[in-house]
């Protein structure tokens, strides 16, 4: 039973990596489910999940409050 769990985790490793890195893992899960068994598809998905750049989040900093009474 433990062997089956380990093999399942290895099979879905590209999906796990992509979800851990913050990308949408739904597409990777479906592609992994359909093409992961081929070996080449699994390797392509693994490379895609490892080489994809991590998502970049932009945080806007609050600016100065503008008042029409201020003179610049």
PADO-867180 format. One record per atom (N, C-alpha, C, O): residue number from 1; residue in three letters; atom name; x, y, z. Coordinates in nm, 4 decimals, always signed. Layout:
PADO-867180
+-----+------+------+----------+----------+----------+
| seq | type | atom |        x |        y |        z |
+-----+------+------+----------+----------+----------+
| NUM |  ala |   CA |        X |        Y |        Z |
...
+-----+------+------+----------+----------+----------+
END
This chain:
PADO-867180
+-----+------+------+----------+----------+----------+
| seq | type | atom |        x |        y |        z |
+-----+------+------+----------+----------+----------+
|   1 |  unk |    N |  +0.0825 |  -0.1194 |  +0.0000 |
|   1 |  unk |   CA |  +0.0000 |  +0.0000 |  +0.0000 |
|   1 |  unk |    C |  +0.0869 |  +0.1257 |  +0.0000 |
|   1 |  unk |    O |  +0.0550 |  +0.2238 |  -0.0671 |
|   2 |  unk |    N |  +0.1955 |  +0.1222 |  +0.0747 |
|   2 |  unk |   CA |  +0.2864 |  +0.2367 |  +0.0784 |
|   2 |  unk |    C |  +0.3529 |  +0.2546 |  -0.0571 |
|   2 |  unk |    O |  +0.3754 |  +0.3672 |  -0.1014 |
|   3 |  unk |    N |  +0.3844 |  +0.1441 |  -0.1226 |
|   3 |  unk |   CA |  +0.4473 |  +0.1513 |  -0.2548 |
|   3 |  unk |    C |  +0.3547 |  +0.2191 |  -0.3552 |
|   3 |  unk |    O |  +0.3997 |  +0.2993 |  -0.4369 |
|   4 |  unk |    N |  +0.2277 |  +0.1876 |  -0.3494 |
|   4 |  unk |   CA |  +0.1314 |  +0.2507 |  -0.4394 |
|   4 |  unk |    C |  +0.1219 |  +0.4006 |  -0.4151 |
|   4 |  unk |    O |  +0.1107 |  +0.4779 |  -0.5102 |
|   5 |  unk |    N |  +0.1260 |  +0.4423 |  -0.2896 |
|   5 |  unk |   CA |  +0.1226 |  +0.5852 |  -0.2571 |
|   5 |  unk |    C |  +0.2476 |  +0.6555 |  -0.3066 |
|   5 |  unk |    O |  +0.2391 |  +0.7671 |  -0.3579 |
|   6 |  unk |    N |  +0.3616 |  +0.5936 |  -0.2925 |
|   6 |  unk |   CA |  +0.4873 |  +0.6539 |  -0.3389 |
|   6 |  unk |    C |  +0.4888 |  +0.6650 |  -0.4911 |
|   6 |  unk |    O |  +0.5303 |  +0.7674 |  -0.5454 |
|   7 |  unk |    N |  +0.4438 |  +0.5600 |  -0.5606 |
|   7 |  unk |   CA |  +0.4397 |  +0.5643 |  -0.7068 |
|   7 |  unk |    C |  +0.3400 |  +0.6680 |  -0.7574 |
|   7 |  unk |    O |  +0.3647 |  +0.7331 |  -0.8589 |
|   8 |  unk |    N |  +0.2292 |  +0.6836 |  -0.6886 |
|   8 |  unk |   CA |  +0.1316 |  +0.7865 |  -0.7262 |
|   8 |  unk |    C |  +0.1901 |  +0.9259 |  -0.7062 |
|   8 |  unk |    O |  +0.1693 |  +1.0145 |  -0.7891 |
|   9 |  unk |    N |  +0.2628 |  +0.9454 |  -0.5969 |
|   9 |  unk |   CA |  +0.3265 |  +1.0752 |  -0.5720 |
|   9 |  unk |    C |  +0.4323 |  +1.1051 |  -0.6784 |
|   9 |  unk |    O |  +0.4446 |  +1.2192 |  -0.7230 |
|  10 |  unk |    N |  +0.5076 |  +1.0052 |  -0.7187 |
|  10 |  unk |   CA |  +0.6075 |  +1.0257 |  -0.8235 |
|  10 |  unk |    C |  +0.5400 |  +1.0546 |  -0.9574 |
|  10 |  unk |    O |  +0.5874 |  +1.1380 |  -1.0346 |
|  11 |  unk |    N |  +0.4297 |  +0.9856 |  -0.9846 |
|  11 |  unk |   CA |  +0.3572 |  +1.0075 |  -1.1097 |
|  11 |  unk |    C |  +0.3033 |  +1.1494 |  -1.1179 |
|  11 |  unk |    O |  +0.3068 |  +1.2107 |  -1.2246 |
|  12 |  unk |    N |  +0.2536 |  +1.2023 |  -1.0071 |
|  12 |  unk |   CA |  +0.1979 |  +1.3373 |  -1.0055 |
|  12 |  unk |    C |  +0.2983 |  +1.4410 |  -0.9557 |
|  12 |  unk |    O |  +0.2587 |  +1.5493 |  -0.9127 |
|  13 |  unk |    N |  +0.4256 |  +1.4098 |  -0.9609 |
|  13 |  unk |   CA |  +0.5293 |  +1.5031 |  -0.9168 |
|  13 |  unk |    C |  +0.5276 |  +1.6354 |  -0.9931 |
|  13 |  unk |    O |  +0.5432 |  +1.7397 |  -0.9294 |
|  14 |  unk |    N |  +0.5094 |  +1.6381 |  -1.1262 |
|  14 |  unk |   CA |  +0.5009 |  +1.7684 |  -1.1941 |
|  14 |  unk |    C |  +0.3857 |  +1.8553 |  -1.1435 |
|  14 |  unk |    O |  +0.4005 |  +1.9769 |  -1.1310 |
|  15 |  unk |    N |  +0.2720 |  +1.7938 |  -1.1147 |
|  15 |  unk |   CA |  +0.1587 |  +1.8689 |  -1.0622 |
|  15 |  unk |    C |  +0.1871 |  +1.9208 |  -0.9227 |
|  15 |  unk |    O |  +0.1514 |  +2.0339 |  -0.8899 |
|  16 |  unk |    N |  +0.2510 |  +1.8389 |  -0.8403 |
|  16 |  unk |   CA |  +0.2838 |  +1.8794 |  -0.7034 |
|  16 |  unk |    C |  +0.3823 |  +1.9958 |  -0.7047 |
|  16 |  unk |    O |  +0.3664 |  +2.0918 |  -0.6292 |
|  17 |  unk |    N |  +0.4839 |  +1.9874 |  -0.7903 |
|  17 |  unk |   CA |  +0.5841 |  +2.0947 |  -0.7982 |
|  17 |  unk |    C |  +0.5194 |  +2.2241 |  -0.8464 |
|  17 |  unk |    O |  +0.5448 |  +2.3312 |  -0.7913 |
|  18 |  unk |    N |  +0.4362 |  +2.2137 |  -0.9487 |
|  18 |  unk |   CA |  +0.3734 |  +2.3341 |  -1.0049 |
|  18 |  unk |    C |  +0.2777 |  +2.3984 |  -0.9046 |
|  18 |  unk |    O |  +0.2706 |  +2.5210 |  -0.8962 |
|  19 |  unk |    N |  +0.2053 |  +2.3183 |  -0.8297 |
|  19 |  unk |   CA |  +0.1149 |  +2.3734 |  -0.7284 |
|  19 |  unk |    C |  +0.1942 |  +2.4352 |  -0.6134 |
|  19 |  unk |    O |  +0.1530 |  +2.5366 |  -0.5570 |
|  20 |  unk |    N |  +0.3066 |  +2.3751 |  -0.5790 |
|  20 |  unk |   CA |  +0.3881 |  +2.4283 |  -0.4704 |
|  20 |  unk |    C |  +0.4527 |  +2.5613 |  -0.5078 |
|  20 |  unk |    O |  +0.4758 |  +2.6458 |  -0.4214 |
|  21 |  unk |    N |  +0.4814 |  +2.5797 |  -0.6354 |
|  21 |  unk |   CA |  +0.5438 |  +2.7042 |  -0.6806 |
|  21 |  unk |    C |  +0.4438 |  +2.8152 |  -0.7049 |
|  21 |  unk |    O |  +0.4832 |  +2.9263 |  -0.7404 |
|  22 |  unk |    N |  +0.3150 |  +2.7881 |  -0.6869 |
|  22 |  unk |   CA |  +0.2153 |  +2.8929 |  -0.6956 |
|  22 |  unk |    C |  +0.1513 |  +2.9100 |  -0.8314 |
|  22 |  unk |    O |  +0.0835 |  +3.0101 |  -0.8547 |
|  23 |  unk |    N |  +0.1704 |  +2.8160 |  -0.9215 |
|  23 |  unk |   CA |  +0.1077 |  +2.8234 |  -1.0529 |
|  23 |  unk |    C |  -0.0248 |  +2.7493 |  -1.0496 |
|  23 |  unk |    O |  -0.0532 |  +2.6739 |  -0.9565 |
|  24 |  unk |    N |  -0.1042 |  +2.7716 |  -1.1513 |
|  24 |  unk |   CA |  -0.2286 |  +2.6967 |  -1.1629 |
|  24 |  unk |    C |  -0.1986 |  +2.5524 |  -1.1971 |
|  24 |  unk |    O |  -0.1398 |  +2.5245 |  -1.3016 |
|  25 |  unk |    N |  -0.2371 |  +2.4624 |  -1.1125 |
|  25 |  unk |   CA |  -0.2016 |  +2.3230 |  -1.1306 |
|  25 |  unk |    C |  -0.3106 |  +2.2428 |  -1.1994 |
|  25 |  unk |    O |  -0.2920 |  +2.1234 |  -1.2229 |
|  26 |  unk |    N |  -0.4228 |  +2.3034 |  -1.2323 |
|  26 |  unk |   CA |  -0.5329 |  +2.2284 |  -1.2928 |
|  26 |  unk |    C |  -0.4958 |  +2.1771 |  -1.4315 |
|  26 |  unk |    O |  -0.5224 |  +2.0615 |  -1.4644 |
|  27 |  unk |    N |  -0.4344 |  +2.2627 |  -1.5128 |
|  27 |  unk |   CA |  -0.3943 |  +2.2219 |  -1.6470 |
|  27 |  unk |    C |  -0.2868 |  +2.1153 |  -1.6394 |
|  27 |  unk |    O |  -0.2901 |  +2.0180 |  -1.7147 |
|  28 |  unk |    N |  -0.1927 |  +2.1328 |  -1.5501 |
|  28 |  unk |   CA |  -0.0860 |  +2.0350 |  -1.5335 |
|  28 |  unk |    C |  -0.1412 |  +1.9023 |  -1.4855 |
|  28 |  unk |    O |  -0.0936 |  +1.7967 |  -1.5272 |
|  29 |  unk |    N |  -0.2409 |  +1.9061 |  -1.3983 |
|  29 |  unk |   CA |  -0.3017 |  +1.7828 |  -1.3501 |
|  29 |  unk |    C |  -0.3687 |  +1.7064 |  -1.4632 |
|  29 |  unk |    O |  -0.3529 |  +1.5849 |  -1.4746 |
|  30 |  unk |    N |  -0.4433 |  +1.7773 |  -1.5465 |
|  30 |  unk |   CA |  -0.5128 |  +1.7109 |  -1.6578 |
|  30 |  unk |    C |  -0.4118 |  +1.6546 |  -1.7581 |
|  30 |  unk |    O |  -0.4258 |  +1.5409 |  -1.8033 |
|  31 |  unk |    N |  -0.3109 |  +1.7335 |  -1.7926 |
|  31 |  unk |   CA |  -0.2094 |  +1.6848 |  -1.8863 |
|  31 |  unk |    C |  -0.1301 |  +1.5694 |  -1.8268 |
|  31 |  unk |    O |  -0.0935 |  +1.4757 |  -1.8977 |
|  32 |  unk |    N |  -0.1039 |  +1.5758 |  -1.6985 |
|  32 |  unk |   CA |  -0.0333 |  +1.4670 |  -1.6321 |
|  32 |  unk |    C |  -0.1180 |  +1.3410 |  -1.6305 |
|  32 |  unk |    O |  -0.0665 |  +1.2306 |  -1.6481 |
|  33 |  unk |    N |  -0.2461 |  +1.3572 |  -1.6098 |
|  33 |  unk |   CA |  -0.3370 |  +1.2431 |  -1.6088 |
|  33 |  unk |    C |  -0.3454 |  +1.1785 |  -1.7468 |
|  33 |  unk |    O |  -0.3507 |  +1.0560 |  -1.7581 |
|  34 |  unk |    N |  -0.3465 |  +1.2617 |  -1.8527 |
|  34 |  unk |   CA |  -0.3623 |  +1.2083 |  -1.9880 |
|  34 |  unk |    C |  -0.2312 |  +1.1619 |  -2.0511 |
|  34 |  unk |    O |  -0.2283 |  +1.0578 |  -2.1168 |
|  35 |  unk |    N |  -0.1226 |  +1.2372 |  -2.0322 |
|  35 |  unk |   CA |  +0.0012 |  +1.2088 |  -2.1042 |
|  35 |  unk |    C |  +0.1180 |  +1.1662 |  -2.0146 |
|  35 |  unk |    O |  +0.2272 |  +1.1384 |  -2.0642 |
|  36 |  unk |    N |  +0.0957 |  +1.1610 |  -1.8847 |
|  36 |  unk |   CA |  +0.2052 |  +1.1251 |  -1.7946 |
|  36 |  unk |    C |  +0.2514 |  +0.9821 |  -1.8096 |
|  36 |  unk |    O |  +0.3671 |  +0.9514 |  -1.7807 |
|  37 |  unk |    N |  +0.1648 |  +0.8951 |  -1.8536 |
|  37 |  unk |   CA |  +0.1990 |  +0.7544 |  -1.8657 |
|  37 |  unk |    C |  +0.2962 |  +0.7269 |  -1.9786 |
|  37 |  unk |    O |  +0.3570 |  +0.6199 |  -1.9820 |
|  38 |  unk |    N |  +0.3130 |  +0.8209 |  -2.0719 |
|  38 |  unk |   CA |  +0.4001 |  +0.7968 |  -2.1863 |
|  38 |  unk |    C |  +0.5475 |  +0.8076 |  -2.1521 |
|  38 |  unk |    O |  +0.6310 |  +0.7571 |  -2.2272 |
|  39 |  unk |    N |  +0.5814 |  +0.8696 |  -2.0451 |
|  39 |  unk |   CA |  +0.7228 |  +0.8865 |  -2.0114 |
|  39 |  unk |    C |  +0.7758 |  +1.0166 |  -2.0690 |
|  39 |  unk |    O |  +0.8291 |  +1.1003 |  -1.9961 |
|  40 |  unk |    N |  +0.7614 |  +1.0335 |  -2.1983 |
|  40 |  unk |   CA |  +0.8035 |  +1.1584 |  -2.2622 |
|  40 |  unk |    C |  +0.7121 |  +1.2717 |  -2.2165 |
|  40 |  unk |    O |  +0.7582 |  +1.3827 |  -2.1896 |
|  41 |  unk |    N |  +0.5842 |  +1.2434 |  -2.2080 |
|  41 |  unk |   CA |  +0.4898 |  +1.3442 |  -2.1580 |
|  41 |  unk |    C |  +0.5173 |  +1.3798 |  -2.0138 |
|  41 |  unk |    O |  +0.5076 |  +1.4965 |  -1.9758 |
|  42 |  unk |    N |  +0.5516 |  +1.2803 |  -1.9322 |
|  42 |  unk |   CA |  +0.5829 |  +1.3051 |  -1.7914 |
|  42 |  unk |    C |  +0.7097 |  +1.3898 |  -1.7798 |
|  42 |  unk |    O |  +0.7156 |  +1.4830 |  -1.6996 |
|  43 |  unk |    N |  +0.8100 |  +1.3572 |  -1.8597 |
|  43 |  unk |   CA |  +0.9350 |  +1.4331 |  -1.8568 |
|  43 |  unk |    C |  +0.9129 |  +1.5759 |  -1.9054 |
|  43 |  unk |    O |  +0.9699 |  +1.6696 |  -1.8494 |
|  44 |  unk |    N |  +0.8308 |  +1.5939 |  -2.0090 |
|  44 |  unk |   CA |  +0.8009 |  +1.7288 |  -2.0586 |
|  44 |  unk |    C |  +0.7262 |  +1.8094 |  -1.9527 |
|  44 |  unk |    O |  +0.7548 |  +1.9276 |  -1.9337 |
|  45 |  unk |    N |  +0.6316 |  +1.7472 |  -1.8843 |
|  45 |  unk |   CA |  +0.5593 |  +1.8168 |  -1.7783 |
|  45 |  unk |    C |  +0.6501 |  +1.8503 |  -1.6608 |
|  45 |  unk |    O |  +0.6367 |  +1.9564 |  -1.5998 |
|  46 |  unk |    N |  +0.7420 |  +1.7605 |  -1.6293 |
|  46 |  unk |   CA |  +0.8363 |  +1.7871 |  -1.5206 |
|  46 |  unk |    C |  +0.9271 |  +1.9046 |  -1.5550 |
|  46 |  unk |    O |  +0.9518 |  +1.9910 |  -1.4709 |
|  47 |  unk |    N |  +0.9764 |  +1.9078 |  -1.6778 |
|  47 |  unk |   CA |  +1.0595 |  +2.0211 |  -1.7198 |
|  47 |  unk |    C |  +0.9796 |  +2.1500 |  -1.7228 |
|  47 |  unk |    O |  +1.0311 |  +2.2553 |  -1.6852 |
|  48 |  unk |    N |  +0.8546 |  +2.1436 |  -1.7667 |
|  48 |  unk |   CA |  +0.7684 |  +2.2619 |  -1.7712 |
|  48 |  unk |    C |  +0.7439 |  +2.3153 |  -1.6311 |
|  48 |  unk |    O |  +0.7430 |  +2.4365 |  -1.6097 |
|  49 |  unk |    N |  +0.7243 |  +2.2254 |  -1.5361 |
|  49 |  unk |   CA |  +0.6976 |  +2.2713 |  -1.3997 |
|  49 |  unk |    C |  +0.8243 |  +2.3231 |  -1.3322 |
|  49 |  unk |    O |  +0.8162 |  +2.4132 |  -1.2488 |
|  50 |  unk |    N |  +0.9397 |  +2.2691 |  -1.3658 |
|  50 |  unk |   CA |  +1.0642 |  +2.3145 |  -1.3044 |
|  50 |  unk |    C |  +1.1186 |  +2.4420 |  -1.3674 |
|  50 |  unk |    O |  +1.1765 |  +2.5254 |  -1.2977 |
|  51 |  unk |    N |  +1.1010 |  +2.4584 |  -1.4981 |
|  51 |  unk |   CA |  +1.1608 |  +2.5714 |  -1.5684 |
|  51 |  unk |    C |  +1.0685 |  +2.6923 |  -1.5794 |
|  51 |  unk |    O |  +1.1121 |  +2.7984 |  -1.6240 |
|  52 |  unk |    N |  +0.9432 |  +2.6789 |  -1.5402 |
|  52 |  unk |   CA |  +0.8519 |  +2.7925 |  -1.5451 |
|  52 |  unk |    C |  +0.8946 |  +2.8954 |  -1.4409 |
|  52 |  unk |    O |  +0.9227 |  +2.8599 |  -1.3264 |
|  53 |  unk |    N |  +0.8995 |  +3.0223 |  -1.4799 |
|  53 |  unk |   CA |  +0.9394 |  +3.1230 |  -1.3818 |
|  53 |  unk |    C |  +0.8352 |  +3.1346 |  -1.2715 |
|  53 |  unk |    O |  +0.7155 |  +3.1212 |  -1.2970 |
|  54 |  unk |    N |  +0.8797 |  +3.1590 |  -1.1507 |
|  54 |  unk |   CA |  +0.7839 |  +3.1736 |  -1.0419 |
|  54 |  unk |    C |  +0.6973 |  +3.2976 |  -1.0645 |
|  54 |  unk |    O |  +0.7427 |  +3.3946 |  -1.1252 |
|  55 |  unk |    N |  +0.5745 |  +3.2950 |  -1.0167 |
|  55 |  unk |   CA |  +0.4881 |  +3.4109 |  -1.0384 |
|  55 |  unk |    C |  +0.5418 |  +3.5335 |  -0.9668 |
|  55 |  unk |    O |  +0.5990 |  +3.5247 |  -0.8581 |
|  56 |  unk |    N |  +0.5222 |  +3.6468 |  -1.0299 |
|  56 |  unk |   CA |  +0.5702 |  +3.7728 |  -0.9748 |
|  56 |  unk |    C |  +0.4495 |  +3.8514 |  -0.9257 |
|  56 |  unk |    O |  +0.3556 |  +3.8769 |  -1.0010 |
|  57 |  unk |    N |  +0.4531 |  +3.8883 |  -0.8022 |
|  57 |  unk |   CA |  +0.3431 |  +3.9638 |  -0.7435 |
|  57 |  unk |    C |  +0.3867 |  +4.1089 |  -0.7259 |
|  57 |  unk |    O |  +0.4951 |  +4.1359 |  -0.6743 |
|  58 |  unk |    N |  +0.3032 |  +4.2004 |  -0.7682 |
|  58 |  unk |   CA |  +0.3304 |  +4.3416 |  -0.7533 |
|  58 |  unk |    C |  +0.2465 |  +4.3952 |  -0.6378 |
|  58 |  unk |    O |  +0.1253 |  +4.3744 |  -0.6316 |
|  59 |  unk |    N |  +0.3120 |  +4.4624 |  -0.5495 |
|  59 |  unk |   CA |  +0.2438 |  +4.5222 |  -0.4357 |
|  59 |  unk |    C |  +0.2527 |  +4.6722 |  -0.4521 |
|  59 |  unk |    O |  +0.3619 |  +4.7283 |  -0.4609 |
|  60 |  unk |    N |  +0.1390 |  +4.7360 |  -0.4560 |
|  60 |  unk |   CA |  +0.1400 |  +4.8808 |  -0.4707 |
|  60 |  unk |    C |  +0.1535 |  +4.9444 |  -0.3326 |
|  60 |  unk |    O |  +0.0835 |  +4.9089 |  -0.2378 |
|  61 |  unk |    N |  +0.2424 |  +5.0360 |  -0.3256 |
|  61 |  unk |   CA |  +0.2652 |  +5.1068 |  -0.2003 |
|  61 |  unk |    C |  +0.1733 |  +5.2278 |  -0.1967 |
|  61 |  unk |    O |  +0.1527 |  +5.2932 |  -0.2990 |
|  62 |  unk |    N |  +0.1188 |  +5.2578 |  -0.0820 |
|  62 |  unk |   CA |  +0.0319 |  +5.3757 |  -0.0755 |
|  62 |  unk |    C |  +0.1133 |  +5.5018 |  -0.1008 |
|  62 |  unk |    O |  +0.2203 |  +5.5216 |  -0.0432 |
|  63 |  unk |    N |  +0.0608 |  +5.5855 |  -0.1871 |
|  63 |  unk |   CA |  +0.1308 |  +5.7087 |  -0.2211 |
|  63 |  unk |    C |  +0.0938 |  +5.8207 |  -0.1263 |
|  63 |  unk |    O |  +0.0226 |  +5.8009 |  -0.0279 |
|  64 |  unk |    N |  +0.1423 |  +5.9350 |  -0.1573 |
|  64 |  unk |   CA |  +0.1102 |  +6.0509 |  -0.0760 |
|  64 |  unk |    C |  -0.0336 |  +6.0938 |  -0.1013 |
|  64 |  unk |    O |  -0.0836 |  +6.0846 |  -0.2134 |
|  65 |  unk |    N |  -0.0958 |  +6.1380 |  -0.0015 |
|  65 |  unk |   CA |  -0.2321 |  +6.1880 |  -0.0162 |
|  65 |  unk |    C |  -0.2253 |  +6.3223 |  -0.0861 |
|  65 |  unk |    O |  -0.1553 |  +6.4132 |  -0.0415 |
|  66 |  unk |    N |  -0.2977 |  +6.3342 |  -0.1948 |
|  66 |  unk |   CA |  -0.2962 |  +6.4596 |  -0.2694 |
|  66 |  unk |    C |  -0.4137 |  +6.5460 |  -0.2269 |
|  66 |  unk |    O |  -0.5286 |  +6.5017 |  -0.2249 |
|  67 |  unk |    N |  -0.3834 |  +6.6658 |  -0.1943 |
|  67 |  unk |   CA |  -0.4869 |  +6.7619 |  -0.1589 |
|  67 |  unk |    C |  -0.4733 |  +6.8811 |  -0.2527 |
|  67 |  unk |    O |  -0.3615 |  +6.9244 |  -0.2804 |
|  68 |  unk |    N |  -0.5835 |  +6.9347 |  -0.3017 |
|  68 |  unk |   CA |  -0.5733 |  +7.0508 |  -0.3900 |
|  68 |  unk |    C |  -0.5228 |  +7.1757 |  -0.3188 |
|  68 |  unk |    O |  -0.4911 |  +7.2751 |  -0.3841 |
|  69 |  unk |    N |  -0.5148 |  +7.1722 |  -0.1872 |
|  69 |  unk |   CA |  -0.4667 |  +7.2876 |  -0.1119 |
|  69 |  unk |    C |  -0.3162 |  +7.2888 |  -0.0973 |
|  69 |  unk |    O |  -0.2583 |  +7.3884 |  -0.0539 |
|  70 |  unk |    N |  -0.2524 |  +7.1786 |  -0.1333 |
|  70 |  unk |   CA |  -0.1079 |  +7.1742 |  -0.1236 |
|  70 |  unk |    C |  -0.0478 |  +7.2420 |  -0.2467 |
|  70 |  unk |    O |  -0.0998 |  +7.2282 |  -0.3575 |
|  71 |  unk |    N |  +0.0582 |  +7.3126 |  -0.2276 |
|  71 |  unk |   CA |  +0.1288 |  +7.3763 |  -0.3389 |
|  71 |  unk |    C |  +0.2570 |  +7.2975 |  -0.3639 |
|  71 |  unk |    O |  +0.3276 |  +7.2584 |  -0.2710 |
|  72 |  unk |    N |  +0.2838 |  +7.2763 |  -0.4876 |
|  72 |  unk |   CA |  +0.4063 |  +7.2048 |  -0.5203 |
|  72 |  unk |    C |  +0.5029 |  +7.2970 |  -0.5884 |
|  72 |  unk |    O |  +0.6131 |  +7.2554 |  -0.6243 |
+-----+------+------+----------+----------+----------+
END
